[in-house]
Each structure stands twice: as C-alpha cells, then as structure tokens.
C-alpha cells in the first residue's frame, strides 16, 4: 500500500515526507466494519497512522476505491491505497506516491480452498502459482492452520 496525494498537494514533490508533515491531513479510507470483522485496508491505515504517530485531522470513510482515488485526485485529502490499484493514476500523473516510508504497509492475501472441492482449470492454475509461497513460509518458521472442510 502506498500513501498518495494529488499532484498539486503541498507534499507531492517532497523528497521525504515525515509523519510530522502529515499531521492534520484529511485521510480518505474504507469504513471499518466494526463487530462484523476487520476490513484489511481500514485496519492497515489505522495501524500505520498510530504506529507512525500521525494525528489525522479527519478520517473520511468511502466504501468505493474508485471514489477514493477521485477524491484524492481532486485534492480532498490523502490516502493509503493498494499500489496495484493506483498504478494507472501514477503513470498518468493524476496521483503522486508520497515518499513516506513510515506509512507504507502491506496487507496479507490468503487463499482458502475447500478440500476435495472442484477446481476449474483457472483455479488450478492460480493454486499452482501460489503453492511455492507456503514452502517459503515453512523455511521462515510460519505455521499454517489446517484447512477446514
């Protein structure tokens, strides 16, 4: 995930953006679902802001990624968005990735598969691409839970 802003934002051309420089900014983010579970992107921004000591002026909850990007492009605020989702806007220079290493985050992607369940050819190809990952985790000592039925 990358911290992004509009090209005309005061921090767009900064060599390095410190957490102090981001104090008081309006942050565009996904709403936190509360008791239903955790929304990974909302959780990521909450954790990154808290860990880096950034005191936001306001959190604006928008449940559409496209709307979030358009609001940031318009200068309504800044956001922490998935890098793969802003690639086109970064190339078109309608968004700028702020150089704020303290705010860069990642969200784990998990593959859940039903044991002995039907897998299409496309699903099998995806599983085949992802299967090297668990072996790397085992080398690092990461334990995996047993798949449920």
PASEBA-1860 file (N, C-alpha, C; in nm, 3 decimals):
! residues 149
1> XXXXXXXX> 0.084/-0.117/0.000/0.000/0.000/0.000/0.089/0.124/0.000 ~ 0.043/0.224/-0.070/0.121/0.348/-0.084/0.042/0.469/-0.036 ~ 0.109/0.561/0.031/0.044/0.688/0.062/0.043/0.774/-0.064 ~ -0.074/0.822/-0.104/-0.086/0.900/-0.226/-0.156/1.033/-0.200 ~ -0.127/1.128/-0.290/-0.190/1.260/-0.284/-0.208/1.312/-0.425 ~ -0.274/1.427/-0.437/-0.291/1.492/-0.566/-0.158/1.554/-0.608 ~ -0.136/1.570/-0.739/-0.010/1.628/-0.786/0.014/1.771/-0.736 ~ -0.092/1.844/-0.704/-0.079/1.982/-0.657/-0.074/1.991/-0.503
9> XXXXXXXX> -0.073/1.878/-0.435/-0.068/1.876/-0.288/0.068/1.930/-0.242 ~ 0.071/1.993/-0.127/0.194/2.055/-0.075/0.308/1.954/-0.054 ~ 0.275/1.825/-0.037/0.378/1.724/-0.012/0.411/1.638/-0.135 ~ 0.348/1.669/-0.248/0.365/1.586/-0.368/0.510/1.580/-0.417 ~ 0.584/1.687/-0.402/0.721/1.690/-0.453/0.827/1.680/-0.343 ~ 0.784/1.655/-0.221/0.879/1.646/-0.109/0.970/1.524/-0.128 ~ 1.099/1.543/-0.097/1.194/1.432/-0.108/1.162/1.320/-0.011 ~ 1.122/1.359/0.108/1.086/1.261/0.211/0.977/1.324/0.297
17> XXXXXXXX> 0.870/1.251/0.318/0.758/1.301/0.396/0.763/1.236/0.534 ~ 0.780/1.318/0.634/0.785/1.267/0.771/0.644/1.259/0.827 ~ 0.624/1.175/0.927/0.492/1.169/0.990/0.445/1.306/1.042 ~ 0.536/1.386/1.090/0.501/1.519/1.140/0.439/1.605/1.030 ~ 0.491/1.592/0.908/0.439/1.671/0.796/0.297/1.629/0.759 ~ 0.257/1.507/0.797/0.123/1.458/0.764/0.020/1.486/0.873 ~ 0.064/1.543/0.983/-0.029/1.575/1.092/-0.133/1.674/1.040 ~ -0.258/1.647/1.074/-0.365/1.738/1.035/-0.421/1.715/0.895
25> XXXXXXXX> -0.370/1.616/0.823/-0.424/1.587/0.690/-0.556/1.513/0.701 ~ -0.641/1.530/0.602/-0.766/1.454/0.592/-0.732/1.325/0.517 ~ -0.768/1.211/0.576/-0.739/1.080/0.516/-0.867/1.017/0.464 ~ -0.861/0.973/0.339/-0.972/0.903/0.275/-0.945/0.753/0.295 ~ -1.041/0.680/0.348/-1.020/0.538/0.375/-1.151/0.460/0.369 ~ -1.137/0.328/0.369/-1.255/0.242/0.376/-1.312/0.247/0.516 ~ -1.443/0.231/0.528/-1.502/0.226/0.663/-1.462/0.098/0.734 ~ -1.447/0.108/0.864/-1.419/-0.009/0.947/-1.551/-0.078/0.975
33> XXXXXXXX> -1.563/-0.208/0.951/-1.692/-0.274/0.968/-1.732/-0.299/1.112 ~ -1.648/-0.268/1.207/-1.683/-0.284/1.348/-1.690/-0.429/1.390 ~ -1.800/-0.469/1.446/-1.814/-0.602/1.505/-1.817/-0.714/1.402 ~ -1.848/-0.683/1.277/-1.860/-0.789/1.176/-1.726/-0.851/1.141 ~ -1.619/-0.783/1.161/-1.488/-0.834/1.123/-1.398/-0.719/1.090 ~ -1.284/-0.750/1.036/-1.191/-0.643/1.010/-1.174/-0.624/0.860 ~ -1.181/-0.501/0.815/-1.158/-0.464/0.676/-1.008/-0.439/0.668 ~ -0.934/-0.517/0.590/-0.788/-0.507/0.594/-0.732/-0.369/0.560
41> XXXXXXXX> -0.794/-0.299/0.465/-0.740/-0.168/0.427/-0.766/-0.064/0.535 ~ -0.885/-0.067/0.595/-0.914/0.026/0.704/-0.822/-0.001/0.822 ~ -0.802/-0.128/0.853/-0.713/-0.166/0.962/-0.570/-0.123/0.933 ~ -0.525/-0.139/0.810/-0.388/-0.102/0.773/-0.362/0.047/0.796 ~ -0.455/0.132/0.753/-0.432/0.275/0.771/-0.437/0.314/0.918 ~ -0.530/0.255/0.994/-0.537/0.285/1.137/-0.406/0.248/1.206 ~ -0.353/0.132/1.174/-0.228/0.086/1.236/-0.110/0.171/1.193 ~ -0.101/0.203/1.063/0.013/0.282/1.015/0.011/0.423/1.074
49> XXXXXXXX> -0.106/0.486/1.079/-0.114/0.620/1.136/-0.076/0.617/1.284 ~ -0.128/0.519/1.357/-0.097/0.510/1.500/0.050/0.479/1.523 ~ 0.105/0.385/1.446/0.244/0.345/1.466/0.342/0.458/1.433 ~ 0.307/0.542/1.336/0.397/0.650/1.299/0.368/0.779/1.374 ~ 0.264/0.779/1.457/0.234/0.897/1.536/0.164/1.008/1.460 ~ 0.107/0.975/1.344/0.036/1.076/1.264/-0.101/1.100/1.326 ~ -0.131/1.226/1.353/-0.261/1.264/1.408/-0.344/1.323/1.293 ~ -0.436/1.243/1.236/-0.514/1.295/1.123/-0.614/1.400/1.168
57> XXXXXXXX> -0.639/1.496/1.081/-0.741/1.596/1.110/-0.879/1.531/1.104 ~ -0.892/1.437/1.010/-1.022/1.376/0.986/-1.001/1.248/0.906 ~ -1.083/1.147/0.934/-1.089/1.026/0.852/-1.222/1.030/0.779 ~ -1.216/1.024/0.647/-1.336/1.026/0.566/-1.356/0.884/0.513 ~ -1.468/0.823/0.547/-1.493/0.684/0.512/-1.572/0.676/0.382 ~ -1.508/0.616/0.282/-1.567/0.599/0.149/-1.551/0.452/0.112 ~ -1.660/0.385/0.079/-1.652/0.241/0.054/-1.623/0.204/-0.091 ~ -1.586/0.300/-0.173/-1.553/0.274/-0.313/-1.409/0.316/-0.340
65> XXXXXXXX> -1.329/0.223/-0.388/-1.190/0.254/-0.420/-1.181/0.360/-0.530 ~ -1.267/0.349/-0.629/-1.267/0.448/-0.738/-1.300/0.587/-0.684 ~ -1.400/0.596/-0.598/-1.436/0.726/-0.540/-1.321/0.780/-0.454 ~ -1.254/0.693/-0.381/-1.140/0.737/-0.301/-1.033/0.799/-0.390 ~ -1.000/0.731/-0.499/-0.896/0.783/-0.590/-0.937/0.918/-0.648 ~ -1.064/0.932/-0.687/-1.110/1.059/-0.746/-1.108/1.172/-0.644 ~ -1.143/1.144/-0.519/-1.138/1.246/-0.415/-0.995/1.291/-0.388 ~ -0.902/1.197/-0.386/-0.761/1.233/-0.365/-0.711/1.313/-0.484
73> XXXXXXXX> -0.745/1.271/-0.606/-0.704/1.345/-0.726/-0.755/1.489/-0.720 ~ -0.875/1.508/-0.666/-0.935/1.642/-0.658/-0.878/1.725/-0.544 ~ -0.791/1.664/-0.462/-0.730/1.739/-0.353/-0.811/1.741/-0.226 ~ -0.909/1.654/-0.214/-0.995/1.650/-0.096/-0.925/1.589/0.025 ~ -0.819/1.514/0.002/-0.744/1.451/0.111/-0.635/1.363/0.055 ~ -0.574/1.286/0.143/-0.471/1.191/0.106/-0.521/1.051/0.141 ~ -0.452/0.949/0.092/-0.499/0.813/0.118/-0.383/0.715/0.118 ~ -0.407/0.602/0.179/-0.316/0.488/0.174/-0.389/0.382/0.092
81> XXXXXXXX> -0.343/0.362/-0.033/-0.416/0.277/-0.127/-0.327/0.163/-0.177 ~ -0.390/0.053/-0.221/-0.311/-0.058/-0.276/-0.233/-0.011/-0.400 ~ -0.105/-0.042/-0.403/-0.019/0.000/-0.513/-0.073/-0.047/-0.648 ~ -0.123/-0.169/-0.653/-0.175/-0.223/-0.779/-0.300/-0.149/-0.826 ~ -0.371/-0.083/-0.735/-0.494/-0.013/-0.770/-0.471/0.130/-0.816 ~ -0.353/0.182/-0.794/-0.325/0.321/-0.834/-0.220/0.328/-0.943 ~ -0.180/0.214/-0.997/-0.076/0.211/-1.099/-0.109/0.300/-1.218 ~ -0.230/0.291/-1.267/-0.271/0.371/-1.383/-0.267/0.520/-1.351
89> XXXXXXXX> -0.317/0.559/-1.234/-0.318/0.701/-1.195/-0.176/0.754/-1.173 ~ -0.087/0.670/-1.121/0.052/0.713/-1.102/0.120/0.735/-1.238 ~ 0.095/0.645/-1.333/0.153/0.662/-1.467/0.097/0.784/-1.537 ~ -0.032/0.814/-1.515/-0.096/0.931/-1.578/-0.067/1.059/-1.500 ~ 0.000/1.046/-1.386/0.035/1.161/-1.301/-0.088/1.233/-1.245 ~ -0.199/1.161/-1.229/-0.315/1.222/-1.163/-0.308/1.198/-1.013 ~ -0.224/1.103/-0.971/-0.191/1.080/-0.830/-0.040/1.074/-0.818 ~ 0.008/1.108/-0.700/0.152/1.103/-0.671/0.172/1.018/-0.547
97> XXXXXXXX> 0.268/0.925/-0.554/0.303/0.846/-0.436/0.394/0.932/-0.348 ~ 0.348/0.958/-0.226/0.430/1.036/-0.134/0.545/0.949/-0.084 ~ 0.659/1.009/-0.068/0.777/0.937/-0.016/0.772/0.939/0.136 ~ 0.685/0.855/0.190/0.664/0.846/0.335/0.683/0.701/0.378 ~ 0.809/0.659/0.396/0.836/0.519/0.428/0.764/0.470/0.554 ~ 0.741/0.557/0.649/0.675/0.516/0.774/0.531/0.472/0.751 ~ 0.471/0.512/0.639/0.331/0.479/0.615/0.310/0.365/0.517 ~ 0.414/0.318/0.452/0.397/0.207/0.359/0.357/0.083/0.438
105> XXXXXXXX> 0.262/0.011/0.385/0.209/-0.106/0.455/0.180/-0.215/0.354 ~ 0.157/-0.334/0.404/0.114/-0.443/0.317/-0.002/-0.515/0.385 ~ -0.084/-0.575/0.303/-0.199/-0.649/0.352/-0.183/-0.793/0.303 ~ -0.192/-0.887/0.395/-0.176/-1.028/0.358/-0.291/-1.075/0.269 ~ -0.257/-1.153/0.170/-0.355/-1.214/0.082/-0.358/-1.362/0.116 ~ -0.477/-1.416/0.133/-0.493/-1.555/0.177/-0.574/-1.632/0.074 ~ -0.530/-1.753/0.047/-0.604/-1.842/-0.042/-0.674/-1.945/0.044 ~ -0.806/-1.952/0.033/-0.885/-2.050/0.105/-0.939/-2.147/0.000
113> XXXXXXXX> -0.917/-2.274/0.027/-0.957/-2.375/-0.070/-1.030/-2.488/0.002 ~ -1.141/-2.532/-0.053/-1.216/-2.642/0.005/-1.146/-2.773/-0.030 ~ -1.118/-2.852/0.072/-1.053/-2.979/0.050/-1.143/-3.068/-0.036 ~ -1.086/-3.128/-0.139/-1.155/-3.215/-0.233/-1.270/-3.143/-0.307 ~ -1.268/-3.012/-0.306/-1.369/-2.937/-0.380/-1.330/-2.924/-0.527 ~ -1.426/-2.900/-0.612/-1.400/-2.886/-0.755/-1.320/-2.758/-0.781 ~ -1.218/-2.770/-0.864/-1.141/-2.654/-0.906/-1.140/-2.649/-1.058 ~ -1.176/-2.536/-1.114/-1.170/-2.518/-1.259/-1.024/-2.512/-1.301
121> XXXXXXXX> -1.000/-2.514/-1.429/-0.863/-2.506/-1.480/-0.798/-2.374/-1.437 ~ -0.875/-2.267/-1.440/-0.820/-2.136/-1.398/-0.785/-2.137/-1.250 ~ -0.872/-2.198/-1.169/-0.845/-2.205/-1.024/-0.722/-2.291/-0.998 ~ -0.709/-2.403/-1.069/-0.590/-2.489/-1.052/-0.463/-2.414/-1.090 ~ -0.470/-2.335/-1.197/-0.354/-2.256/-1.239/-0.316/-2.154/-1.132 ~ -0.415/-2.091/-1.070/-0.389/-1.995/-0.963/-0.325/-2.064/-0.843 ~ -0.380/-2.179/-0.803/-0.324/-2.253/-0.690/-0.180/-2.294/-0.721 ~ -0.154/-2.336/-0.843/-0.018/-2.376/-0.881/0.078/-2.258/-0.870
129> XXXXXXXX> 0.031/-2.138/-0.906/0.118/-2.019/-0.895/0.144/-1.982/-0.750 ~ 0.048/-2.010/-0.663/0.061/-1.972/-0.522/0.127/-2.078/-0.436 ~ 0.137/-2.200/-0.481/0.189/-2.307/-0.396/0.334/-2.290/-0.353 ~ 0.421/-2.222/-0.425/0.558/-2.205/-0.372/0.561/-2.121/-0.244 ~ 0.460/-2.037/-0.221/0.462/-1.949/-0.105/0.464/-2.023/0.027 ~ 0.381/-2.126/0.048/0.384/-2.195/0.178/0.521/-2.256/0.209 ~ 0.592/-2.305/0.106/0.723/-2.364/0.133/0.819/-2.257/0.184 ~ 0.809/-2.134/0.134/0.894/-2.026/0.186/0.856/-1.993/0.329
137> XXXXXXXX> 0.726/-1.998/0.359/0.681/-1.971/0.496/0.735/-2.076/0.592 ~ 0.734/-2.202/0.548/0.786/-2.308/0.635/0.933/-2.285/0.666 ~ 1.008/-2.237/0.567/1.150/-2.208/0.589/1.168/-2.098/0.693 ~ 1.072/-2.006/0.700/1.079/-1.897/0.797/1.018/-1.935/0.930 ~ 0.959/-2.054/0.940/0.900/-2.099/1.065/0.756/-2.056/1.085 ~ 0.686/-2.014/0.979/0.547/-1.972/0.990/0.459/-2.096/0.990 ~ 0.369/-2.106/1.089/0.278/-2.220/1.097/0.149/-2.186/1.026 ~ 0.096/-2.282/0.958/-0.032/-2.267/0.889/-0.136/-2.351/0.962
145> XXXXX> -0.258/-2.298/0.970/-0.365/-2.379/1.029/-0.409/-2.483/0.928 ~ -0.466/-2.591/0.978/-0.515/-2.696/0.889/-0.638/-2.647/0.816 ~ -0.651/-2.680/0.688/-0.769/-2.636/0.615/-0.896/-2.698/0.673 ~ -1.003/-2.622/0.674/-1.130/-2.674/0.724/-1.203/-2.744/0.610 ~ -1.296/-2.824/0.647/-1.372/-2.898/0.544/-1.481/-2.818/0.486
END
